[in-house]
Amino acid sequence: MASSPQAGSVAEVVGRNTEQRGLAIIVTNDYKDVADLSTLNGTHKDGARMQDVFDKLEIANMWKKNVTGDEMKRLLNEIAQLDTLPQSYHSISFVFAVHGDNEELSLQDGVKMKVNDIVRALCPGQAPKIGVTPKLFFIDACRGPKKIKPVSVPTSHSSDLSPRGATNHINVPEKGNFLIAYSCIPDHMAYESEEGGVWLTALANALLRSKESIEVVLTEVREELDRKYKSPEHMQLSESVSRLLKKVYFNRERQPPPAHADQPANSSPSGTSTQRDQDHPGHYRAKLSTLIQKQIIRNLKECYENSFVCLLTFDMCSDGSFCRFQSEKQFSTKNEAKESAAKRAVLSLGATASQLPSAPTRGSPLPQLPAPTRNFTPPIAAASTCRPKDPKTRLKELCDKDPNTSQPVYETHKVMDMFQATVKVFDKTYEGEKKTTKKEAEKSAAEKALAN
């Protein structure tokens, strides 16, 4: 399907796509020649990108450009008047790439519409025929003029909630069963590049990549923004509000875990993994923790390379042998990288991991365990540390080898919200790529020098 706005009413789009897996409405406004509102040059690229994502996810979609206040009201009325949707539709999604201020969105003609009014028009009380269908709102717009100052805070982790199964008849709260995702927090700014909004770009990539529920996807996007889009002056923090009654998965490859309420407790041997457990995020990390608690392995250490590759090392308690395992590829989060490395470790230990003995009592000898199987050789470098030296260190060491070569001299300057650095070395000057931090900019310049 070509990435261009679709003609026809919402009902006609649904009628032409009864075998799809959901419905998505995309609204992008550029505000060209609109007084008091700056032009959004990347907004229609956002629309094309999101339409391509929904096409690949088999989501029927309608893309509306430069929507006025009256057109928005008619669009909401069309959706509210829909009869029951096809059974295969798991949700209705709304994507807005527009100007905003606090809890209002600006339409193409300057008319402001409250987000709550948009949500209220589609709540079960106003649109009962589609009341059972989850509504998801993805809003890329400013919510005020403030900028977020970077601050160091401790991290925390939340548990994964079990999905709620649907029945033929279900009571839906009048103001429930929806999700709203914002590109920024209230009263603050959202940013865009020449390619579109930084949040919506990250969301598009995550929807195609991730097999997790939409709430987990939004957390992954928030983590990516924190990692990639920040500077000493400002950063962007996204936010979502969820009143969903069940998990929603966009990626067809990831299906919700099967119901297991009828399974008797302790029906499987102690420590044995069911398929449901193995699919649960963090399953193999938890296995490693159990191996430590049972005193089967010790001295577990982890380290990461950028974007992220995890190397786990530990000693076997039985014979003191040293083991190390690397994640199978680069991942977007540390947790995913560690889970991949942990999976390799647990599977390589074979029976040791699946038949965990009771923890030994104080003073008793450690259990004698079979040596770990080595059915594969992970692609791990022979170096004693998993973190390679950064380009600046390697460039300095290269200069140190020649007493006639002066040390590298770096100069960094800002280009809009980015940093770009040059390094003078070997009687030449090398310019790196634009980066979000001064440190990364200098690394890029060092890489250019090393490459030449």
N, C-alpha and C positions, 0 to 999 in steps of 0.2 A: 504494500500500500504506500502510495507516495505521501511524503510528509507535507501536507497542505491542509488548510481548513476544509472541513466537510460541510456540504450544503444539506438543507433539509431540517426538519424538526427533530427533537430528541426522540420522539416516538418512532420516527422513520429510521433513525440510526439504529435503535434497538431492534426494529423489525427486520432490518437487513443483516443483523448480526446475532441471531438467536442462539448460535452455537458457541459464542464467545464466553469468556469467564468473568466478565464484569463490565461496568460502564464507567467511562471517565469523561469529564468535561474540563477543557483547558481554556483559560482566559488569559490573553496577553495583551496589554495596552502599551503603546509606545509614547503617547502624549505629544506627538509632533504638532507644533503650532498651537499647543494648549497653554494659555496664560497661567503663570504661577506654578507650573509643573515642569520639571526638567525632562528632557527626552530620555527614554530608556532604550539605548541602542541595541542591547542584547536580548530584549524581551522576546522577540519573535524567534530567535534562535533557541530560547528556552522552550517555546511552544513546539517547534519542530523536533527538538530533542525528546521532549516528553511524549509526543505522539509516536515517535519511533519506538520508544521504550514500551508504551502500551500496546503497539502493534506486535512487538516481539513477545509480549506476555499474553497475547490473545485477549486483550481488553478492548471492547468496542469503545470508540472515542469520538468526540466532537471538539474541534478546536475553533474558538471564537476570537477574532482579532478586534481590538479597539472597541470594546463593548461599552455602551453608554448606560446611564442609570436606568432608563426605561427598558432597554434591551435586557439588562440584567434581571429586572423584575419579571419580564415575560419568560426568560429562560428558567427562572426558579419556578414559576407557575407551571410551565410545561413539565418539569420534572416531578413536581408535586402531584400533577394530574395523571401521571403514568399509571396504567393498570399493573397487575402483578408482573414482575420481571421474569425472564426465562430462569428455569431452575438452576442452570449452570452459573448464573451470576452470583459471585460471592460478595460484591460490594459495589457502591457507587463512589467514585473518586472525583474530587474537584481540585484543580490546580490553578492558582492565581499567581501571575507574575506581573505585579502592578505596583503603583505607589500606595503608601499607606501612612497612617498616623495614629498611634495608640491602637484602639480597637476598631478603626474605620479603614475601609478601602476606598481609594479614589478611582472612579470610573473615567472613561475617556473624555466625557464632557465636563469633568470637574465635580460631578455629583458624588457625594460621600455616602457610603453604605456601611452600617455597622456589621461586624462579623457575626455578632449574636443574632441579628435580624436574618442573615443568610441561613444560619444554622436553624433558627426557629421555624423558618418557612418549610424546612424539610424534616422536622421532627415528627415522630409518629402521631402526635396530636393534630398536626396540620396536614400530613401526608400519610394517612393510615394504610393505604394500599401498598406502600413500599416501606412501611414502618419497621418490618422485620429485617430489612436489608441494612447492613452497616454503611454509614456514610463517612468518608475520609476526606479531610480538608488539608491541602498542602498549600500554604500561603507564603509566597516569597515577596515580602514587602516590608518597608520600614515600619516601626511602631513608635517612633519618636526621634528626637535629634541627638540623644545621648550616645556616647561611645563607652565601651566597656574597657576598663583598665585591667591589665593582667594582674593577677594576684595568686599567690601560692596557697593551695588548700589541700588537705588530705583527701585521698580517694576513698570511695566505698563501692560495694558491689551489691546488686539486688538479685534475688532469686528469680528463677523462671517459673511463671505461673502455669498451672495446668489449664488446658482449654476446656471450655464448657460445651458439652454436646448439645446439639439442637434437636428438638422434637417436632412433630407435626404441628402442634399447637404450643404457642409460647407467649407468655405475658411480657410485653416490652414496656419499660418505663417511658412515660410520656416525653421526657427530655433526655433519653438515653440512646445508646447504640450509635455513637458517632465518635470520630477522632478528628482533632484539629492540630495540624502541625505548622508551626511558624518558623520562618528563617531566622528570627531574632526574638529577644525577650521584650516585654513591654517598654515603651518609651525610648527604644534604642534603634540604631540604624542597621540596615542590611546592605551588603555590598555586591557589586557586580563587576565582572571583567568584560573584555571585548567579546568573550564567548558566551556571556549570559551571567545570571546570578550564581555566585559561588556555592550557595546552599542547594539550589535546584540542580546544578551540574553534579554535585556530589550525590544528591538523592537519585538522579537518573542512573548513575553508575552503580549505586548500591542496590537499586531495585533489580537490576539485571544480574548482579553478582551474588547477592545474598539469598540463601534458602530459608532464612528465619522469618518470623512473623513481622508485620509492619512495625510494631512497637520496638522490636529489637533492631530492625533496619534503621529506624530514626535515631536510635542511640548510637549505632555505628557511624551514621552521618555526622552526628554531633561530635563524636570522637575525631573524625577526619577533619572537620572544621578547626577543632582545637589544635590539631597537629600541623595543618598546612596553611591555614589562613589567619595569621596573627603577626603583629609587629609590636615594637615597644610602645607605640602610640595607641593602638586599638586592636580589637579582636572581635569575632562574631560568635555568639552563643545562640543556638537554635532552641526551640521549646515546642513541646507537644502536650495536648490535653486529650486524654482518652476516657471515653465512657463506653467503650466497646464491651459487648457481652461475650465475645469469643475471640480467639485469635484469627487473624486474617493473613493468608499467605498469597503473595503475588506470583511467586515462582512455582511453576507446575511441578518441578522436580522435588519440591519439598512439600510433603503432605503432613497434616497434623498427626501426632502419635495416636495409635489406636486406643480406644477405651479399654481400661483394664480393671474396672471396679469389681468385676466378678471374680478376678483371679484370687485364689486363696493366699493368705499371707504366708511367706516363707515357702512358696510352692517350688521354688528352684533352690539348688544347693547354695550354701552360704558362699558369697563372693562370686557366684556365676552371673555373668552379664546376660540379660535378655536383650533382644534387638531394640526394644524401647529404651533401655538404659544406655545402650551404645550410641543411639542417635541423640541422646540428651547432651547439650553443650556442657563441657566440663567433666564428662564421664571418665575419661582417661586421666585427667589431672587428679580426680578424686581417687582413682586406683593407685596412683603413685603415692598419694598421702597415706593410703592404707598400707602400702608396702613399707613405708617409713615407720608407721605406728606398730606394725607387726615385726619390726626390726629385721626386715629382709634386705633393705637397702639403707644406706646412710650417706651423709655428706652430699645431699642433693643440691646442685647449684644450677643456675640458669643465667644465660646472657643472650643479648639480642643484637642483631644488626638492624640497620634501617629497613623499614617497610616490609614486614618484620620477618626475620629468620631467627628461630630459637634453637639454641644448643643446650641440652640437658646433660649433666655429668653426675655420676654417683658411684659409690663403691658397693660391692656386694658384701653383706655381713658374713656370709658363709666362708668365703675364701679371700676376701679383701681385693678381689679383682676389680679393675676400673672399667666403667662402661660410659659411653657417651652416644647420644642420639640427636640428630638434627631434624627439624621440621622439613617436610617434603618439598616445600616451596616457600615463596614469600607470601605473607598474609597482610591484611590491612590493620589487624589489631594484634597486640601481644598475646591475648588470651587464645586466639585462633592458632597462632604460631606455637604456643606452648602445648595446646591440645594435640596438635599434629605430632610434635616431638614425643609427647607422653604416649600417644597411641603406638608409635614405633617402638618405644621402650617396652611398653606392656606386652605387645604382641611378640616381641623378640624374646621376652622372658618366658613366654609360653605357659607351661603348666605352673610355673612359679607364681604367676599373677592370677591365674584362675582358681588355684586351690590354696588360698591363704590360710595358714595354720593360725591357731590361737596365739596371742602374744605370750612370749615366755615369761615366767615369773622371775623375780629378782634372784640372781644367783644361779639360775638354771642355764645349761649350755645353750648356745644359739642353735636353731634348727639347721640340719644339713640339707642343703637344697641342690637340685641339679644345676649344672652350669647353664647359663643362658644360651639359648639356641642362636645361631648366627646364620639365618636363612638368607640374609641380604647384607650388603655392605652400604650403609648410608653414605651419601656424598659429603664427607666431612673433611675439612682441611687438616693436615697433619700438625698444624701449629698448636701450641699448648693453650692458646686463648682463642675464643671464637670471634672476638671483635677485631677486625683488621684495622691496621693503622689508618688514620684518616689522611686525606691527600696532603694537608698542610704538614703533617709530621713526616710523611714520606719525602716530600719536596725538601724539607729542611735537612733530613738525613742525607739526601743526595748531594746537597750543597756542602755538608760537613765532610764528605769524602774527598773533596777537592779544596785544598787550602787557598787556592787562588780565586775561588768563587765566593762572592759576597752572599749574605743571607737574603732570602726573599723579602721584598718590601710590598706591603699591601695597602691599597687605597680603596675605600668604600664610599659610595655615594647613593643617595636615594633617588629612585625613579618612580614617581607617584607613590604608591604604597608599598613598593618593593625595594630591595637592595641589590646593587650591582657592584662587583669588586674587580679590581685589576691587581696583578702581581708583577713586579719587575724582578726578573731573575735571568741569569745567563745572558745579560746585556739585551734582553728583549722584554716587552710588556705583553701580558696575556690578559684578555678580558673574559670573565666568566658570565654565566647566564644570570638572569634576574631571579632572586630568591626572596622568601618572606622574612628571613632573618639575616643579620650581618654575618653570623658564623657560617651559615650555609652558602652565602655569596662568596666568601673567601675560599671555602672548600671548592666551589665550582671553578674559581680562577686557578687554584692550585691544580685541579684536574686537567684544565686546558694546558697548563705548563708541562705537566707530566706526559700528556699525550703527544707533545711535540718535542 
